Amino acid sequence: MKKMLSMLLTAVMVVSLAGCGSQPEQAATAPATEEAPAEEAEAPAEEEAPAEEAEAPAEEAPTAVSYDPVTLKVAYMPNYGSLWSVLTAKEKGYFDEVGITVEMVEFADGPTIIAAMESGSINVGYIGQGAHKLCINGKASIFALSHISNGDALIGGEGITKVEDLKGKKVAYSSGSSSEDILVNSLKASNMTMDDIEAVDMDAAAIVTAMLSGGVDACATWSPNSIKILEEMEGATKLTDNMTFKDTTISLASWIAMPDYAASNKDVLVRFTKALFKAMDYAADDHYDEVAQYVATQVAQDYDGVYEQRGDADWLTGKEVSEGAANGQVEEYYEVQKQGFVDAGAVEVDPIPAVADYVMLDVMTEAGQ
């Protein structure tokens, strides 16, 4: 997976360019006692020991940081990519260390999560690539980068082996999500538009059913749905995935909050991200089997199917994200992503915001300190 990240970042960067104290005085004069008589030199030695012990407390470790307890309602989607870090932080006790209790709430997709956040029922949430356009348009603030994804796919049914074969065909997708994003990008790369297909908007679960039953000819969806379709549907072909467009865009997954909440609760977001980063360091360090068990239990899915999703992304460590936020690399990722949405006509605000207007790079930097 790190090889995939290296290849991706190289391509992305090409496009985006076309960050001693002195010793105590007592120690210095200690040799003078060598000239004193033996009995006089020995007697003070017993009296000086307590003085040395009295200095010991200065070397004690600082008191642990105390946090005001807070409970956060956390929105997620039922897949490995959404849960890999947040569940690890929960199960390993990293949220407890920063005084946070999390209440996990499941949703089908990013736009639905943002809608729930707007109603006030959710504090923080996870989104995939497609919903980032809503952040650029001012609907939410990004406070942590999760990973670089390769879990989205455009899949053709029997007899459909290339994007051009979709002309006039019925294609299922979920509007406003990464499903729509990869569909639009795929069509554009083949000099086609949504007008060239019969696009059918439906939720993620319905896409799987429609595809396996033959109700649609093709679909755009994400893991684990893409894995399930490719495994169970005879004749299904993956036409494109995120890596297909590595030369023009980058598929990111992030943690978000409402702008007003983010502005007034930055300290809470830093604490949440600190725990998240610690979990990312652990989960990305070849603990996929353990993390997959956490996820399988949470979403009540088969362990083997969840474990297979470990190949859906390059799982960044918290250290990588924090350092990248400090040196400008993370900002560059979001800049390339934003330009992709601009080129696709998905950015509705004018003027187009700077990345720093909707991505809280300072939270990522501070959380890593």
SEVOTI-794828 format. One record per residue (C-alpha): x, y, z. Coordinates in steps of 0.02 Angstrom, whole numbers, padded with zeros to 5 digits, always signed. Layout:
BEGIN
XYZ
...
This chain:
BEGIN
+00000+00000+00000
+00143+00120+00035
+00200+00091-00143
+00028+00147-00203
+00042+00304-00095
+00214+00344-00165
+00150+00326-00344
-00004+00430-00308
+00086+00571-00221
+00216+00584-00358
+00079+00603-00487
-00019+00726-00382
+00131+00837-00350
+00171+00844-00536
-00004+00905-00573
-00019+01028-00430
+00147+01115-00469
+00094+01124-00671
+00388+01191+00189
+01167+01185+01383
+01161+01228+01570
+01306+01238+01693
+01334+01111+01833
+01282+01156+02012
+01415+01253+02110
+01417+01120+02247
+01478+00990+02121
+01621+01103+02066
+01689+01127+02244
+01666+00945+02300
+01853+00897+02277
+01904+01018+02417
+01844+00890+02546
+01992+00778+02499
+02110+00887+02606
+02005+00872+02765
+02050+00746+02904
+01972+00575+02881
+01851+00590+03030
+01797+00765+02980
+01770+00713+02798
+01665+00562+02844
+01548+00649+02966
+01477+00778+02845
+01448+00641+02716
+01302+00572+02817
+01228+00748+02835
+01244+00790+02649
+01146+00637+02589
+00976+00711+02638
+01020+00869+02541
+01045+00766+02385
+00880+00676+02417
+00794+00844+02438
+00840+00888+02260
+00760+00729+02189
+00580+00796+02173
+00640+00918+02039
+00671+00767+01926
+00494+00695+01944
+00384+00678+01788
+00253+00816+01763
+00075+00783+01819
-00038+00708+01686
-00152+00828+01592
-00329+00836+01658
-00472+00856+01534
-00652+00908+01558
-00756+00757+01507
-00859+00772+01348
-00974+00656+01251
-00975+00664+01061
-01100+00587+00942
-00993+00519+00800
-01062+00479+00627
-00986+00339+00524
-01021+00228+00374
-01020+00037+00390
-00851-00001+00313
-00668-00022+00361
-00615+00147+00292
-00739+00243+00397
-00706+00147+00558
-00523+00094+00552
-00456+00234+00661
-00606+00290+00766
-00646+00113+00825
-00463+00080+00864
-00459+00240+00969
-00617+00183+01059
-00564+00004+01089
-00384+00044+01140
-00440+00177+01265
-00362+00324+01173
-00522+00428+01186
-00527+00393+01373
-00353+00467+01387
-00416+00635+01323
-00581+00634+01419
-00694+00593+01272
-00839+00470+01268
-00899+00428+01093
-01073+00374+01042
-01065+00293+00871
-01208+00325+00746
-01216+00238+00576
-01263+00324+00413
-01266+00270+00230
-01161+00411+00155
-01074+00577+00179
-01213+00696+00122
-01333+00613+00245
-01205+00635+00384
-01187+00820+00345
-01376+00840+00345
-01384+00760+00518
-01245+00874+00579
-01343+01025+00517
-01492+00968+00622
-01381+00963+00776
-01396+00776+00807
-01213+00738+00764
-01054+00824+00827
-00920+00752+00713
-00924+00635+00565
-00828+00544+00430
-00847+00579+00244
-00778+00503+00085
-00718+00591-00071
-00883+00648-00146
-00949+00743+00006
-00794+00852+00011
-00875+00964-00119
-00999+01014+00017
-00854+01069+00128
-00783+01175-00013
-00956+01252-00031
-00956+01301+00153
-01068+01165+00226
-00939+01089+00344
-00761+01109+00408
-00629+00974+00390
-00522+00950+00545
-00428+00787+00511
-00369+00691+00358
-00407+00505+00376
-00330+00419+00226
-00306+00418+00038
-00438+00305-00036
-00447+00180-00177
-00612+00101-00126
-00728+00176-00258
-00764+00088-00422
-00869+00098-00579
-00927-00079-00621
-01004-00143-00781
-01117-00294-00793
-01114-00435-00921
-01045-00376-01088
-00990-00204-01026
-00800-00198-01027
-00762-00013-01053
-00839+00153-01005
-00895+00188-01184
-01008+00034-01173
-01116+00128-01047
-01194+00239-01181
-01382+00224-01164
-01365+00100-01021
-01447+00108-00849
-01314+00155-00719
-01347+00161-00531
-01259+00289-00420
-01283+00390-00259
-01290+00577-00289
-01176+00691-00189
-01062+00549-00138
-00898+00474-00200
-01008+00362-00308
-01062+00512-00413
-00885+00579-00412
-00807+00425-00491
-00950+00407-00615
-00933+00586-00676
-00743+00572-00687
-00757+00409-00784
-00880+00480-00909
-00779+00639-00931
-00620+00540-00967
-00714+00453-01107
-00787+00614-01178
-00959+00572-01109
-01080+00655-00987
-01225+00600-00878
-01338+00639-01026
-01260+00493-01120
-01322+00365-00992
-01484+00327-00901
-01426+00378-00727
-01525+00303-00583
-01500+00386-00413
-01519+00266-00265
-01443+00231-00094
-01292+00120-00070
-01384-00037-00014
-01508-00025-00158
-01365-00014-00284
-01301-00186-00233
-01474-00263-00246
-01509-00182-00415
-01343-00234-00486
-01350-00415-00428
-01530-00435-00485
-01497-00363-00658
-01604-00209-00626
-01465-00097-00690
-01327-00123-00817
-01187-00043-00717
-01156+00049-00555
-01038+00167-00465
-01012+00125-00282
-00884+00104-00144
-00810-00034-00036
-00873-00153+00030
-01016-00144-00096
-00894-00144-00242
-00806-00299-00175
-00971-00390-00149
-01031-00354-00327
-00867-00405-00409
-00863-00566-00308
-01044-00619-00329
-01094-00557-00502
-01041-00665-00647
-00969-00563-00789
-00947-00403-00687
-00799-00295-00736
-00715-00154-00642
-00707-00013-00770
-00620+00119-00663
-00567+00154-00484
-00487+00300-00392
-00314+00257-00455
-00376+00276-00634
-00376+00464-00604
-00217+00479-00501
-00143+00600-00629
-00284+00727-00610
-00357+00711-00436
-00337+00630-00266
-00472+00539-00169
-00472+00590+00014
-00570+00536+00167
-00588+00658+00312
-00665+00699+00480
-00780+00849+00486
-00886+00961+00599
-01007+01104+00570
-00913+01270+00550
-00995+01349+00703
-00960+01196+00811
-00780+01188+00750
-00750+01371+00789
-00815+01360+00968
-00748+01186+01010
-00575+01184+00934
-00500+01114+01094
-00618+00965+01087
-00574+00933+00905
-00389+00937+00948
-00419+00808+01085
-00523+00698+00969
-00389+00710+00834
-00249+00673+00957
-00336+00508+01001
-00373+00475+00818
-00190+00501+00769
-00131+00383+00905
-00253+00253+00838
-00193+00282+00659
-00012+00253+00713
-00066+00087+00789
-00188+00029+00655
-00074+00070+00509
+00067-00030+00588
+00012-00201+00522
-00132-00224+00645
-00261-00250+00508
-00324-00415+00580
-00362-00336+00748
-00442-00182+00673
-00547-00287+00554
-00618-00379+00704
-00668-00214+00785
-00754-00160+00625
-00839-00328+00592
-00912-00326+00767
-00973-00146+00752
-01061-00169+00584
-01112-00351+00609
-01025-00408+00451
-00921-00561+00409
-00742-00541+00470
-00663-00605+00308
-00761-00479+00205
-00707-00336+00318
-00526-00394+00321
-00524-00391+00131
-00562-00205+00136
-00389-00170+00209
-00329-00144+00030
-00450-00001-00003
-00330+00140+00042
-00159+00197+00097
-00182+00206+00285
-00086+00359+00341
-00013+00369+00515
-00057+00512+00630
+00124+00566+00625
+00119+00578+00435
-00039+00683+00437
+00020+00800+00575
+00189+00829+00494
+00105+00849+00324
-00012+00980+00396
+00138+01075+00464
+00245+01069+00306
+00109+01104+00178
+00090+00930+00104
-00086+00901+00172
-00141+01071+00109
-00075+01021-00062
-00182+00862-00060
-00339+00963-00026
-00290+01093-00157
-00277+00959-00291
-00442+00884-00235
-00526+01055-00240
-00464+01089-00415
-00540+00924-00471
-00710+00980-00406
-00689+01151-00487
-00651+01071-00654
-00804+00961-00636
-00915+01112-00602
-00957+01053-00426
-00901+01211-00334
-01046+01333-00323
-00974+01473-00216
-00888+01627-00284
-00752+01668-00248
-00682+01492-00232
-00617+01474-00054
-00438+01441-00006
-00405+01270+00070
-00366+01352+00238
-00543+01424+00240
-00623+01253+00263
-00480+01137+00317
-00419+01159+00497
-00234+01123+00469
-00193+01197+00640
-00297+01061+00726
-00197+00924+00639
-00032+01008+00680
-00075+01037+00863
-00144+00862+00886
+00022+00788+00836
+00123+00887+00963
